[in-house]
Amino acid sequence: MTIKGRVWKFADHINTDDIIAARYLNTTDSAELASHCMETIFPDFSKKISKGDIIVAGENFGCGSSREHAPISIKSCGISVVIAKSFARIFLRNSINIGLPIIETPCAERFSQGDILEVDFEKGLIINHTDSQQCNFIRYPDFLQQIIKSGGLMSWVKEKYTR
């Protein structure tokens, strides 16, 4: 799987309340969650991105509460992958469980707002088409990649066990 998109850059320690404010946790409607993604730190974020764009962040992305709403809002607003120096563990698991591709790599700090990145999940390679630099990342084990490709854990279980 290969993804290509424009970078939206965020700092360290972006918490789940930054991603989707607590006042929206009373809904499970993915379109509603998407419309409020990142609005507390970047108003109109969901209106400015294009489908396939990429979030790049620093350390500890997704820290805070264990709300699954956060990765759902990111995926539902059209973000194709989140790249960060590190993720909060519960955000990482929630992302895989809902089928949001995420990449943990120290080279996240080298990417800038507006860069065009191409991510090759099979090769574990990120190509920055803006400055022609490349960096490698450690691929997740195959079973986790299968869950993400299936669109999340529930879809993967249905595919695997309803044949």
PyMOL commands that set and color helices and strands:
alter all, ss='L'
color gray80, all
select helices_A, chain A and resi 16-19+22-24+30-35+45-48+69-76+89-98+106-110+142-149+153-161
alter helices_A, ss='H'
color red, helices_A
select strands_A, chain A and resi 2-9+54-57+81-84+102-104+116-120+125-128+134-136
alter strands_A, ss='S'
color yellow, strands_A
deselect
rebuild
show_as cartoon
